[in-house]
């Protein structure tokens, strides 16, 4: 009877196992904005340790009312920024958010941030999952 109960428990646990991608976040930081600046940018690395692609569709922040996914590209010698609907991180891949490239645009600050402050955000995935992230504010 004990073996049967253990077997059924293992089968149930395997059926409930999370098959969604596992995102590992590293080097999460926010660029300190000059006083009075209504926006700043967040950078990080997202590594997908899962077996399926993960799609980042947005984020929320305790420090800003609005967070959007953006990319900066050089067009005709001019750096232009545009909003992206999503970023797909394939299984085994890493997406890098860095100055001059992809970043989280943080708008409508709820208060000033200074170097050393910590900011919590929730990354939102298309699957409905959220990924909590702690960002550190760094000097410009």
Phi and psi in radians as a Rosetta constraint file:
Dihedral C 1 N 2 CA 2 C 2 CIRCULARHARMONIC -1.102 0.35
Dihedral N 2 CA 2 C 2 N 3 CIRCULARHARMONIC -0.679 0.35
Dihedral C 2 N 3 CA 3 C 3 CIRCULARHARMONIC -1.130 0.35
Dihedral N 3 CA 3 C 3 N 4 CIRCULARHARMONIC -0.725 0.35
Dihedral C 3 N 4 CA 4 C 4 CIRCULARHARMONIC -1.102 0.35
Dihedral N 4 CA 4 C 4 N 5 CIRCULARHARMONIC -0.762 0.35
Dihedral C 4 N 5 CA 5 C 5 CIRCULARHARMONIC -1.104 0.35
Dihedral N 5 CA 5 C 5 N 6 CIRCULARHARMONIC -0.743 0.35
Dihedral C 5 N 6 CA 6 C 6 CIRCULARHARMONIC -1.127 0.35
Dihedral N 6 CA 6 C 6 N 7 CIRCULARHARMONIC -0.745 0.35
Dihedral C 6 N 7 CA 7 C 7 CIRCULARHARMONIC -1.057 0.35
Dihedral N 7 CA 7 C 7 N 8 CIRCULARHARMONIC -0.818 0.35
Dihedral C 7 N 8 CA 8 C 8 CIRCULARHARMONIC -1.119 0.35
Dihedral N 8 CA 8 C 8 N 9 CIRCULARHARMONIC -0.641 0.35
Dihedral C 8 N 9 CA 9 C 9 CIRCULARHARMONIC -1.112 0.35
Dihedral N 9 CA 9 C 9 N 10 CIRCULARHARMONIC -0.764 0.35
Dihedral C 9 N 10 CA 10 C 10 CIRCULARHARMONIC -1.129 0.35
Dihedral N 10 CA 10 C 10 N 11 CIRCULARHARMONIC -0.736 0.35
Dihedral C 10 N 11 CA 11 C 11 CIRCULARHARMONIC -1.098 0.35
Dihedral N 11 CA 11 C 11 N 12 CIRCULARHARMONIC -0.766 0.35
Dihedral C 11 N 12 CA 12 C 12 CIRCULARHARMONIC -1.104 0.35
Dihedral N 12 CA 12 C 12 N 13 CIRCULARHARMONIC -0.777 0.35
Dihedral C 12 N 13 CA 13 C 13 CIRCULARHARMONIC -1.107 0.35
Dihedral N 13 CA 13 C 13 N 14 CIRCULARHARMONIC -0.703 0.35
Dihedral C 13 N 14 CA 14 C 14 CIRCULARHARMONIC -1.143 0.35
Dihedral N 14 CA 14 C 14 N 15 CIRCULARHARMONIC -0.669 0.35
Dihedral C 14 N 15 CA 15 C 15 CIRCULARHARMONIC -1.190 0.35
Dihedral N 15 CA 15 C 15 N 16 CIRCULARHARMONIC -0.459 0.35
Dihedral C 15 N 16 CA 16 C 16 CIRCULARHARMONIC -1.639 0.35
Dihedral N 16 CA 16 C 16 N 17 CIRCULARHARMONIC -0.041 0.35
Dihedral C 16 N 17 CA 17 C 17 CIRCULARHARMONIC -1.031 0.35
Dihedral N 17 CA 17 C 17 N 18 CIRCULARHARMONIC 2.504 0.35
Dihedral C 17 N 18 CA 18 C 18 CIRCULARHARMONIC -1.329 0.35
Dihedral N 18 CA 18 C 18 N 19 CIRCULARHARMONIC 1.999 0.35
Dihedral C 18 N 19 CA 19 C 19 CIRCULARHARMONIC -1.669 0.35
Dihedral N 19 CA 19 C 19 N 20 CIRCULARHARMONIC -0.021 0.35
Dihedral C 19 N 20 CA 20 C 20 CIRCULARHARMONIC -1.202 0.35
Dihedral N 20 CA 20 C 20 N 21 CIRCULARHARMONIC 2.759 0.35
Dihedral C 20 N 21 CA 21 C 21 CIRCULARHARMONIC -1.052 0.35
Dihedral N 21 CA 21 C 21 N 22 CIRCULARHARMONIC 2.636 0.35
Dihedral C 21 N 22 CA 22 C 22 CIRCULARHARMONIC -1.896 0.35
Dihedral N 22 CA 22 C 22 N 23 CIRCULARHARMONIC 1.969 0.35
Dihedral C 22 N 23 CA 23 C 23 CIRCULARHARMONIC -1.695 0.35
Dihedral N 23 CA 23 C 23 N 24 CIRCULARHARMONIC 2.260 0.35
Dihedral C 23 N 24 CA 24 C 24 CIRCULARHARMONIC -1.834 0.35
Dihedral N 24 CA 24 C 24 N 25 CIRCULARHARMONIC 2.214 0.35
Dihedral C 24 N 25 CA 25 C 25 CIRCULARHARMONIC -1.825 0.35
Dihedral N 25 CA 25 C 25 N 26 CIRCULARHARMONIC 2.351 0.35
Dihedral C 25 N 26 CA 26 C 26 CIRCULARHARMONIC -2.459 0.35
Dihedral N 26 CA 26 C 26 N 27 CIRCULARHARMONIC 2.820 0.35
Dihedral C 26 N 27 CA 27 C 27 CIRCULARHARMONIC 0.840 0.35
Dihedral N 27 CA 27 C 27 N 28 CIRCULARHARMONIC 0.875 0.35
Dihedral C 27 N 28 CA 28 C 28 CIRCULARHARMONIC -1.530 0.35
Dihedral N 28 CA 28 C 28 N 29 CIRCULARHARMONIC 2.076 0.35
Dihedral C 28 N 29 CA 29 C 29 CIRCULARHARMONIC -2.575 0.35
Dihedral N 29 CA 29 C 29 N 30 CIRCULARHARMONIC 2.758 0.35
Dihedral C 29 N 30 CA 30 C 30 CIRCULARHARMONIC -2.104 0.35
Dihedral N 30 CA 30 C 30 N 31 CIRCULARHARMONIC 2.368 0.35
Dihedral C 30 N 31 CA 31 C 31 CIRCULARHARMONIC -1.331 0.35
Dihedral N 31 CA 31 C 31 N 32 CIRCULARHARMONIC 2.205 0.35
Dihedral C 31 N 32 CA 32 C 32 CIRCULARHARMONIC -1.069 0.35
Dihedral N 32 CA 32 C 32 N 33 CIRCULARHARMONIC 2.259 0.35
Dihedral C 32 N 33 CA 33 C 33 CIRCULARHARMONIC -1.579 0.35
Dihedral N 33 CA 33 C 33 N 34 CIRCULARHARMONIC 2.598 0.35
Dihedral C 33 N 34 CA 34 C 34 CIRCULARHARMONIC -1.094 0.35
Dihedral N 34 CA 34 C 34 N 35 CIRCULARHARMONIC 2.699 0.35
Dihedral C 34 N 35 CA 35 C 35 CIRCULARHARMONIC -0.950 0.35
Dihedral N 35 CA 35 C 35 N 36 CIRCULARHARMONIC 2.365 0.35
Dihedral C 35 N 36 CA 36 C 36 CIRCULARHARMONIC 1.443 0.35
Dihedral N 36 CA 36 C 36 N 37 CIRCULARHARMONIC -0.124 0.35
Dihedral C 36 N 37 CA 37 C 37 CIRCULARHARMONIC -1.264 0.35
Dihedral N 37 CA 37 C 37 N 38 CIRCULARHARMONIC 2.240 0.35
Dihedral C 37 N 38 CA 38 C 38 CIRCULARHARMONIC -1.450 0.35
Dihedral N 38 CA 38 C 38 N 39 CIRCULARHARMONIC 0.169 0.35
Dihedral C 38 N 39 CA 39 C 39 CIRCULARHARMONIC -2.730 0.35
Dihedral N 39 CA 39 C 39 N 40 CIRCULARHARMONIC 2.812 0.35
Dihedral C 39 N 40 CA 40 C 40 CIRCULARHARMONIC -2.603 0.35
Dihedral N 40 CA 40 C 40 N 41 CIRCULARHARMONIC -3.094 0.35
Dihedral C 40 N 41 CA 41 C 41 CIRCULARHARMONIC -2.281 0.35
Dihedral N 41 CA 41 C 41 N 42 CIRCULARHARMONIC 2.527 0.35
Dihedral C 41 N 42 CA 42 C 42 CIRCULARHARMONIC -1.975 0.35
Dihedral N 42 CA 42 C 42 N 43 CIRCULARHARMONIC 2.477 0.35
Dihedral C 42 N 43 CA 43 C 43 CIRCULARHARMONIC -2.276 0.35
Dihedral N 43 CA 43 C 43 N 44 CIRCULARHARMONIC 2.644 0.35
Dihedral C 43 N 44 CA 44 C 44 CIRCULARHARMONIC -2.990 0.35
Dihedral N 44 CA 44 C 44 N 45 CIRCULARHARMONIC 3.035 0.35
Dihedral C 44 N 45 CA 45 C 45 CIRCULARHARMONIC -2.103 0.35
Dihedral N 45 CA 45 C 45 N 46 CIRCULARHARMONIC 2.315 0.35
Dihedral C 45 N 46 CA 46 C 46 CIRCULARHARMONIC -2.024 0.35
Dihedral N 46 CA 46 C 46 N 47 CIRCULARHARMONIC 2.028 0.35
Dihedral C 46 N 47 CA 47 C 47 CIRCULARHARMONIC -1.918 0.35
Dihedral N 47 CA 47 C 47 N 48 CIRCULARHARMONIC 2.212 0.35
Dihedral C 47 N 48 CA 48 C 48 CIRCULARHARMONIC -1.631 0.35
Dihedral N 48 CA 48 C 48 N 49 CIRCULARHARMONIC 1.852 0.35
Dihedral C 48 N 49 CA 49 C 49 CIRCULARHARMONIC -1.600 0.35
Dihedral N 49 CA 49 C 49 N 50 CIRCULARHARMONIC 0.106 0.35
Dihedral C 49 N 50 CA 50 C 50 CIRCULARHARMONIC -1.518 0.35
Dihedral N 50 CA 50 C 50 N 51 CIRCULARHARMONIC -3.023 0.35
Dihedral C 50 N 51 CA 51 C 51 CIRCULARHARMONIC -1.835 0.35
Dihedral N 51 CA 51 C 51 N 52 CIRCULARHARMONIC -0.037 0.35
Dihedral C 51 N 52 CA 52 C 52 CIRCULARHARMONIC -2.268 0.35
Dihedral N 52 CA 52 C 52 N 53 CIRCULARHARMONIC 2.752 0.35
Dihedral C 52 N 53 CA 53 C 53 CIRCULARHARMONIC -1.114 0.35
Dihedral N 53 CA 53 C 53 N 54 CIRCULARHARMONIC 2.561 0.35
Dihedral C 53 N 54 CA 54 C 54 CIRCULARHARMONIC -2.005 0.35
Dihedral N 54 CA 54 C 54 N 55 CIRCULARHARMONIC 2.408 0.35
Dihedral C 54 N 55 CA 55 C 55 CIRCULARHARMONIC -2.069 0.35
Dihedral N 55 CA 55 C 55 N 56 CIRCULARHARMONIC 1.977 0.35
Dihedral C 55 N 56 CA 56 C 56 CIRCULARHARMONIC -1.419 0.35
Dihedral N 56 CA 56 C 56 N 57 CIRCULARHARMONIC 2.166 0.35
Dihedral C 56 N 57 CA 57 C 57 CIRCULARHARMONIC -2.026 0.35
Dihedral N 57 CA 57 C 57 N 58 CIRCULARHARMONIC -0.131 0.35
Dihedral C 57 N 58 CA 58 C 58 CIRCULARHARMONIC 3.007 0.35
Dihedral N 58 CA 58 C 58 N 59 CIRCULARHARMONIC -3.038 0.35
Dihedral C 58 N 59 CA 59 C 59 CIRCULARHARMONIC -2.782 0.35
Dihedral N 59 CA 59 C 59 N 60 CIRCULARHARMONIC 2.729 0.35
Dihedral C 59 N 60 CA 60 C 60 CIRCULARHARMONIC -2.181 0.35
Dihedral N 60 CA 60 C 60 N 61 CIRCULARHARMONIC 2.673 0.35
Dihedral C 60 N 61 CA 61 C 61 CIRCULARHARMONIC -2.363 0.35
Dihedral N 61 CA 61 C 61 N 62 CIRCULARHARMONIC 2.537 0.35
Dihedral C 61 N 62 CA 62 C 62 CIRCULARHARMONIC -1.358 0.35
Dihedral N 62 CA 62 C 62 N 63 CIRCULARHARMONIC -0.244 0.35
Dihedral C 62 N 63 CA 63 C 63 CIRCULARHARMONIC -1.807 0.35
Dihedral N 63 CA 63 C 63 N 64 CIRCULARHARMONIC -0.270 0.35
Dihedral C 63 N 64 CA 64 C 64 CIRCULARHARMONIC -2.383 0.35
Dihedral N 64 CA 64 C 64 N 65 CIRCULARHARMONIC 2.559 0.35
Dihedral C 64 N 65 CA 65 C 65 CIRCULARHARMONIC -1.326 0.35
Dihedral N 65 CA 65 C 65 N 66 CIRCULARHARMONIC -0.387 0.35
Dihedral C 65 N 66 CA 66 C 66 CIRCULARHARMONIC -2.440 0.35
Dihedral N 66 CA 66 C 66 N 67 CIRCULARHARMONIC 2.301 0.35
Dihedral C 66 N 67 CA 67 C 67 CIRCULARHARMONIC -2.261 0.35
Dihedral N 67 CA 67 C 67 N 68 CIRCULARHARMONIC 2.255 0.35
Dihedral C 67 N 68 CA 68 C 68 CIRCULARHARMONIC -2.248 0.35
Dihedral N 68 CA 68 C 68 N 69 CIRCULARHARMONIC 2.685 0.35
Dihedral C 68 N 69 CA 69 C 69 CIRCULARHARMONIC -1.536 0.35
Dihedral N 69 CA 69 C 69 N 70 CIRCULARHARMONIC 2.194 0.35
Dihedral C 69 N 70 CA 70 C 70 CIRCULARHARMONIC -2.249 0.35
Dihedral N 70 CA 70 C 70 N 71 CIRCULARHARMONIC 2.852 0.35
Dihedral C 70 N 71 CA 71 C 71 CIRCULARHARMONIC -2.415 0.35
Dihedral N 71 CA 71 C 71 N 72 CIRCULARHARMONIC 2.485 0.35
Dihedral C 71 N 72 CA 72 C 72 CIRCULARHARMONIC -1.866 0.35
Dihedral N 72 CA 72 C 72 N 73 CIRCULARHARMONIC 2.285 0.35
Dihedral C 72 N 73 CA 73 C 73 CIRCULARHARMONIC -2.316 0.35
Dihedral N 73 CA 73 C 73 N 74 CIRCULARHARMONIC 2.594 0.35
Dihedral C 73 N 74 CA 74 C 74 CIRCULARHARMONIC -1.522 0.35
Dihedral N 74 CA 74 C 74 N 75 CIRCULARHARMONIC 2.058 0.35
Dihedral C 74 N 75 CA 75 C 75 CIRCULARHARMONIC -2.198 0.35
Dihedral N 75 CA 75 C 75 N 76 CIRCULARHARMONIC 2.050 0.35
Dihedral C 75 N 76 CA 76 C 76 CIRCULARHARMONIC 0.948 0.35
Dihedral N 76 CA 76 C 76 N 77 CIRCULARHARMONIC 0.699 0.35
Dihedral C 76 N 77 CA 77 C 77 CIRCULARHARMONIC 1.377 0.35
Dihedral N 77 CA 77 C 77 N 78 CIRCULARHARMONIC 0.077 0.35
Dihedral C 77 N 78 CA 78 C 78 CIRCULARHARMONIC -2.093 0.35
Dihedral N 78 CA 78 C 78 N 79 CIRCULARHARMONIC 2.296 0.35
Dihedral C 78 N 79 CA 79 C 79 CIRCULARHARMONIC -1.294 0.35
Dihedral N 79 CA 79 C 79 N 80 CIRCULARHARMONIC 2.143 0.35
Dihedral C 79 N 80 CA 80 C 80 CIRCULARHARMONIC -2.168 0.35
Dihedral N 80 CA 80 C 80 N 81 CIRCULARHARMONIC 2.438 0.35
Dihedral C 80 N 81 CA 81 C 81 CIRCULARHARMONIC -1.910 0.35
Dihedral N 81 CA 81 C 81 N 82 CIRCULARHARMONIC 2.459 0.35
Dihedral C 81 N 82 CA 82 C 82 CIRCULARHARMONIC -2.512 0.35
Dihedral N 82 CA 82 C 82 N 83 CIRCULARHARMONIC 2.694 0.35
Dihedral C 82 N 83 CA 83 C 83 CIRCULARHARMONIC -1.391 0.35
Dihedral N 83 CA 83 C 83 N 84 CIRCULARHARMONIC 2.500 0.35
Dihedral C 83 N 84 CA 84 C 84 CIRCULARHARMONIC -1.962 0.35
Dihedral N 84 CA 84 C 84 N 85 CIRCULARHARMONIC 2.513 0.35
Dihedral C 84 N 85 CA 85 C 85 CIRCULARHARMONIC -1.294 0.35
Dihedral N 85 CA 85 C 85 N 86 CIRCULARHARMONIC -0.564 0.35
Dihedral C 85 N 86 CA 86 C 86 CIRCULARHARMONIC -2.865 0.35
Dihedral N 86 CA 86 C 86 N 87 CIRCULARHARMONIC 2.907 0.35
Dihedral C 86 N 87 CA 87 C 87 CIRCULARHARMONIC -2.310 0.35
Dihedral N 87 CA 87 C 87 N 88 CIRCULARHARMONIC 2.187 0.35
Dihedral C 87 N 88 CA 88 C 88 CIRCULARHARMONIC -1.698 0.35
Dihedral N 88 CA 88 C 88 N 89 CIRCULARHARMONIC 2.257 0.35
Dihedral C 88 N 89 CA 89 C 89 CIRCULARHARMONIC -1.992 0.35
Dihedral N 89 CA 89 C 89 N 90 CIRCULARHARMONIC 1.875 0.35
Dihedral C 89 N 90 CA 90 C 90 CIRCULARHARMONIC -1.174 0.35
Dihedral N 90 CA 90 C 90 N 91 CIRCULARHARMONIC 2.813 0.35
Dihedral C 90 N 91 CA 91 C 91 CIRCULARHARMONIC -0.995 0.35
Dihedral N 91 CA 91 C 91 N 92 CIRCULARHARMONIC 2.271 0.35
Dihedral C 91 N 92 CA 92 C 92 CIRCULARHARMONIC 1.361 0.35
Dihedral N 92 CA 92 C 92 N 93 CIRCULARHARMONIC 0.063 0.35
Dihedral C 92 N 93 CA 93 C 93 CIRCULARHARMONIC -1.813 0.35
Dihedral N 93 CA 93 C 93 N 94 CIRCULARHARMONIC 2.860 0.35
Dihedral C 93 N 94 CA 94 C 94 CIRCULARHARMONIC -2.175 0.35
Dihedral N 94 CA 94 C 94 N 95 CIRCULARHARMONIC 2.290 0.35
Dihedral C 94 N 95 CA 95 C 95 CIRCULARHARMONIC -1.795 0.35
Dihedral N 95 CA 95 C 95 N 96 CIRCULARHARMONIC 2.224 0.35
Dihedral C 95 N 96 CA 96 C 96 CIRCULARHARMONIC -1.854 0.35
Dihedral N 96 CA 96 C 96 N 97 CIRCULARHARMONIC 2.230 0.35
Dihedral C 96 N 97 CA 97 C 97 CIRCULARHARMONIC -1.878 0.35
Dihedral N 97 CA 97 C 97 N 98 CIRCULARHARMONIC 2.006 0.35
Dihedral C 97 N 98 CA 98 C 98 CIRCULARHARMONIC -2.532 0.35
Dihedral N 98 CA 98 C 98 N 99 CIRCULARHARMONIC 2.787 0.35
Dihedral C 98 N 99 CA 99 C 99 CIRCULARHARMONIC -0.950 0.35
Dihedral N 99 CA 99 C 99 N 100 CIRCULARHARMONIC 2.384 0.35
Dihedral C 99 N 100 CA 100 C 100 CIRCULARHARMONIC 1.464 0.35
Dihedral N 100 CA 100 C 100 N 101 CIRCULARHARMONIC 0.057 0.35
Dihedral C 100 N 101 CA 101 C 101 CIRCULARHARMONIC -2.455 0.35
Dihedral N 101 CA 101 C 101 N 102 CIRCULARHARMONIC -2.399 0.35
Dihedral C 101 N 102 CA 102 C 102 CIRCULARHARMONIC -1.210 0.35
Dihedral N 102 CA 102 C 102 N 103 CIRCULARHARMONIC 2.539 0.35
Dihedral C 102 N 103 CA 103 C 103 CIRCULARHARMONIC -2.833 0.35
Dihedral N 103 CA 103 C 103 N 104 CIRCULARHARMONIC 2.887 0.35
Dihedral C 103 N 104 CA 104 C 104 CIRCULARHARMONIC -1.670 0.35
Dihedral N 104 CA 104 C 104 N 105 CIRCULARHARMONIC 2.076 0.35
Dihedral C 104 N 105 CA 105 C 105 CIRCULARHARMONIC -1.520 0.35
Dihedral N 105 CA 105 C 105 N 106 CIRCULARHARMONIC 2.074 0.35
Dihedral C 105 N 106 CA 106 C 106 CIRCULARHARMONIC -1.792 0.35
Dihedral N 106 CA 106 C 106 N 107 CIRCULARHARMONIC 2.000 0.35
Dihedral C 106 N 107 CA 107 C 107 CIRCULARHARMONIC -2.132 0.35
Dihedral N 107 CA 107 C 107 N 108 CIRCULARHARMONIC 2.758 0.35
Dihedral C 107 N 108 CA 108 C 108 CIRCULARHARMONIC 1.014 0.35
Dihedral N 108 CA 108 C 108 N 109 CIRCULARHARMONIC 1.171 0.35
Dihedral C 108 N 109 CA 109 C 109 CIRCULARHARMONIC -1.108 0.35
Dihedral N 109 CA 109 C 109 N 110 CIRCULARHARMONIC 2.543 0.35
Dihedral C 109 N 110 CA 110 C 110 CIRCULARHARMONIC -1.553 0.35
Dihedral N 110 CA 110 C 110 N 111 CIRCULARHARMONIC -0.103 0.35
Dihedral C 110 N 111 CA 111 C 111 CIRCULARHARMONIC 3.051 0.35
Dihedral N 111 CA 111 C 111 N 112 CIRCULARHARMONIC 2.953 0.35
Dihedral C 111 N 112 CA 112 C 112 CIRCULARHARMONIC -1.256 0.35
Dihedral N 112 CA 112 C 112 N 113 CIRCULARHARMONIC 2.568 0.35
Dihedral C 112 N 113 CA 113 C 113 CIRCULARHARMONIC -2.051 0.35
Dihedral N 113 CA 113 C 113 N 114 CIRCULARHARMONIC 2.404 0.35
Dihedral C 113 N 114 CA 114 C 114 CIRCULARHARMONIC -2.169 0.35
Dihedral N 114 CA 114 C 114 N 115 CIRCULARHARMONIC 2.793 0.35
Dihedral C 114 N 115 CA 115 C 115 CIRCULARHARMONIC -0.874 0.35
Dihedral N 115 CA 115 C 115 N 116 CIRCULARHARMONIC 2.328 0.35
Dihedral C 115 N 116 CA 116 C 116 CIRCULARHARMONIC 1.724 0.35
Dihedral N 116 CA 116 C 116 N 117 CIRCULARHARMONIC -0.329 0.35
Dihedral C 116 N 117 CA 117 C 117 CIRCULARHARMONIC -1.140 0.35
Dihedral N 117 CA 117 C 117 N 118 CIRCULARHARMONIC 2.634 0.35
Dihedral C 117 N 118 CA 118 C 118 CIRCULARHARMONIC -1.935 0.35
Dihedral N 118 CA 118 C 118 N 119 CIRCULARHARMONIC 2.413 0.35
Dihedral C 118 N 119 CA 119 C 119 CIRCULARHARMONIC -2.245 0.35
Dihedral N 119 CA 119 C 119 N 120 CIRCULARHARMONIC 2.255 0.35
Dihedral C 119 N 120 CA 120 C 120 CIRCULARHARMONIC -1.617 0.35
Dihedral N 120 CA 120 C 120 N 121 CIRCULARHARMONIC 2.408 0.35
Dihedral C 120 N 121 CA 121 C 121 CIRCULARHARMONIC -2.352 0.35
Dihedral N 121 CA 121 C 121 N 122 CIRCULARHARMONIC 2.817 0.35
Dihedral C 121 N 122 CA 122 C 122 CIRCULARHARMONIC -2.100 0.35
Dihedral N 122 CA 122 C 122 N 123 CIRCULARHARMONIC 2.020 0.35
Dihedral C 122 N 123 CA 123 C 123 CIRCULARHARMONIC -1.387 0.35
Dihedral N 123 CA 123 C 123 N 124 CIRCULARHARMONIC 2.409 0.35
Dihedral C 123 N 124 CA 124 C 124 CIRCULARHARMONIC -1.914 0.35
Dihedral N 124 CA 124 C 124 N 125 CIRCULARHARMONIC 2.200 0.35
Dihedral C 124 N 125 CA 125 C 125 CIRCULARHARMONIC -1.780 0.35
Dihedral N 125 CA 125 C 125 N 126 CIRCULARHARMONIC 2.687 0.35
Dihedral C 125 N 126 CA 126 C 126 CIRCULARHARMONIC -0.999 0.35
Dihedral N 126 CA 126 C 126 N 127 CIRCULARHARMONIC -0.537 0.35
Dihedral C 126 N 127 CA 127 C 127 CIRCULARHARMONIC -1.177 0.35
Dihedral N 127 CA 127 C 127 N 128 CIRCULARHARMONIC -0.198 0.35
Dihedral C 127 N 128 CA 128 C 128 CIRCULARHARMONIC 1.736 0.35
Dihedral N 128 CA 128 C 128 N 129 CIRCULARHARMONIC -0.235 0.35
Dihedral C 128 N 129 CA 129 C 129 CIRCULARHARMONIC -1.190 0.35
Dihedral N 129 CA 129 C 129 N 130 CIRCULARHARMONIC 2.666 0.35
Dihedral C 129 N 130 CA 130 C 130 CIRCULARHARMONIC -2.131 0.35
Dihedral N 130 CA 130 C 130 N 131 CIRCULARHARMONIC 2.601 0.35
Dihedral C 130 N 131 CA 131 C 131 CIRCULARHARMONIC -2.138 0.35
Dihedral N 131 CA 131 C 131 N 132 CIRCULARHARMONIC 1.995 0.35
Dihedral C 131 N 132 CA 132 C 132 CIRCULARHARMONIC -1.293 0.35
Dihedral N 132 CA 132 C 132 N 133 CIRCULARHARMONIC 2.445 0.35
Dihedral C 132 N 133 CA 133 C 133 CIRCULARHARMONIC -2.406 0.35
Dihedral N 133 CA 133 C 133 N 134 CIRCULARHARMONIC 2.422 0.35
Dihedral C 133 N 134 CA 134 C 134 CIRCULARHARMONIC -1.827 0.35
Dihedral N 134 CA 134 C 134 N 135 CIRCULARHARMONIC 2.049 0.35
Dihedral C 134 N 135 CA 135 C 135 CIRCULARHARMONIC -1.747 0.35
Dihedral N 135 CA 135 C 135 N 136 CIRCULARHARMONIC 2.548 0.35
Dihedral C 135 N 136 CA 136 C 136 CIRCULARHARMONIC -1.893 0.35
Dihedral N 136 CA 136 C 136 N 137 CIRCULARHARMONIC 2.346 0.35
Dihedral C 136 N 137 CA 137 C 137 CIRCULARHARMONIC -1.440 0.35
Dihedral N 137 CA 137 C 137 N 138 CIRCULARHARMONIC 2.263 0.35
Dihedral C 137 N 138 CA 138 C 138 CIRCULARHARMONIC -2.026 0.35
Dihedral N 138 CA 138 C 138 N 139 CIRCULARHARMONIC 2.671 0.35
Dihedral C 138 N 139 CA 139 C 139 CIRCULARHARMONIC -1.095 0.35
Dihedral N 139 CA 139 C 139 N 140 CIRCULARHARMONIC 2.659 0.35
